[in-house]
Amino acid sequence: MSELIIPFNVHDPVSFLGVNESNLDAIRSKFPAIKIRARCNEIKVLGSELQLPSIAYNIQRAIELFSQKGVITKDDLDSLF
């Protein structure tokens, strides 16, 4: 199992991750074989070396979208993942 750490510096981490990590749970539900954890200002992704680059790319896109809009919705996440 490979590991990838994605730093994220957003003004409101709770809004990005969702209440009780609901946004993170929405991402997790799309990839049941992948483990995703958030700590402080980083997201750790554990899983298949083949899947990590595409998941990391989409998480980065979600961070960028959140930074632009100030909010991220379930529809946003569904379109990214």
Number of C-alpha atoms within 10 A of each C-alpha: 8 12 13 16 14 14 15 17 11 15 11 13 16 13 17 23 18 18 11 9 16 15 19 19 15 16 21 15 11 11 15 10 12 19 14 19 15 17 8 9 11 14 19 15 20 18 17 14 11 9 14 17 12 11 18 17 13 17 21 15 14 21 20 15 17 19 16 10 8 14 15 20 14 13 9 13 18 11 10 15 15
